[in-house]
Structures are given as structure tokens and as C-alpha cells.
Amino acid sequence: MVEKNDWRLQSQDKYLKGAELKKKEYKPASETWDHDHCVFCNEKFMLKDGCLKQGYYYPTNEMWICENCYDDFKEMFEWEL
């Protein structure tokens, strides 16, 4: 169980509590935007070696969550897939 004072928690519960997420391959939002970051740990999603290439996506706010943070916070945030 993750502690409530985990350094990755920055008030994301205001917009991600109970959110419906989609597990998917990363695709940049546009030709001019080449990367995104995990909304918790800031790990980079990008179609480049060494970067995350899949994760959990929240389409309402166009946010990405990495596998590790999803596993750590799925119960606390009560996410649905």
C-alpha cells in the first residue's frame, strides 16, 4: 500500500479519483508534440528508445500514467479500465 505522503501525490485526486482509464500504446497528440509525462512520477512517454511506449491514458484531460504508478495508486484512486 502506498503512503498518503508519497512524493508523487500532488493533488491528482481532484481530477483522477474514480477516473476511467484506457490502457494503450503511446501516440503523440500531434505532429508538433513528441512526448508526454506520467502525471505522477514524470517518467517520459515518447516513441524513442529508453522512453515509455505504453501506459494508462485518461482521455478527458489527456493525461498519461505509467505502469508502476498505475499499480501503486489504482486502489487509492479507484480507477476503472
C-alpha positions as CSV (number, residue, x, y, z in Angstrom):
1,M,0.0,0.0,0.0
2,V,1.3,3.5,-0.9
3,E,1.6,6.1,1.8
4,K,-0.6,9.2,1.6
5,N,2.5,11.3,1.8
6,D,4.2,9.7,-1.2
7,W,6.2,12.3,-3.1
8,R,4.3,11.5,-6.4
9,L,1.0,12.7,-4.9
10,Q,0.3,16.3,-6.0
11,S,-3.5,16.7,-5.7
12,Q,-4.2,14.4,-8.6
13,D,-7.2,13.1,-6.7
14,K,-9.1,16.3,-7.7
15,Y,-9.3,15.1,-11.3
16,L,-8.3,11.4,-11.3
17,K,-10.3,9.9,-8.5
18,G,-12.6,7.3,-10.0
19,A,-11.4,8.1,-13.5
20,E,-12.0,5.7,-16.4
21,L,-8.6,4.9,-17.9
22,K,-7.6,3.2,-21.1
23,K,-4.5,1.0,-21.4
24,K,-2.9,1.8,-24.7
25,E,0.2,2.3,-26.8
26,Y,1.6,5.8,-26.6
27,K,0.9,8.1,-29.6
28,P,1.9,11.8,-29.6
29,A,-1.1,14.1,-29.5
30,S,0.1,15.9,-32.7
31,E,3.0,16.2,-35.1
32,T,4.4,19.1,-33.1
33,W,4.1,17.4,-29.7
34,D,6.5,14.5,-29.4
35,H,6.2,13.4,-25.8
36,D,4.2,13.3,-22.6
37,H,5.0,12.6,-18.9
38,C,3.4,10.4,-16.3
39,V,1.2,12.7,-14.2
40,F,2.6,11.1,-11.0
41,C,6.4,10.3,-11.4
42,N,7.1,12.4,-14.5
43,E,8.6,9.5,-16.5
44,K,8.7,10.3,-20.2
45,F,6.4,8.7,-22.8
46,M,7.9,9.0,-26.2
47,L,8.4,7.0,-29.4
48,K,12.2,6.9,-28.7
49,D,14.5,4.2,-27.2
50,G,14.6,4.4,-23.4
51,C,11.2,6.0,-23.1
52,L,7.8,4.6,-22.1
53,K,5.8,3.4,-25.1
54,Q,2.6,2.3,-23.4
55,G,0.6,3.1,-20.3
56,Y,-2.7,4.2,-19.0
57,Y,-4.4,7.2,-20.6
58,Y,-7.1,9.5,-19.2
59,P,-8.7,11.0,-22.3
60,T,-10.7,13.6,-20.5
61,N,-7.6,15.6,-19.5
62,E,-5.2,13.9,-22.0
63,M,-3.0,12.5,-19.2
64,W,-0.7,9.5,-19.1
65,I,0.1,7.2,-16.1
66,C,3.0,4.8,-16.2
67,E,2.5,1.1,-15.3
68,N,4.3,1.5,-12.0
69,C,2.2,4.4,-10.8
70,Y,-0.9,2.7,-12.0
71,D,-0.1,-0.3,-9.9
72,D,0.8,1.8,-6.9
73,F,-2.3,4.0,-7.0
74,K,-5.1,2.0,-8.6
75,E,-6.7,1.1,-5.3
76,M,-6.3,4.6,-3.8
77,F,-7.8,6.3,-6.9
78,E,-10.4,3.6,-7.6
79,W,-9.7,3.6,-11.3
80,E,-11.7,1.7,-13.9
81,L,-10.4,0.3,-17.2
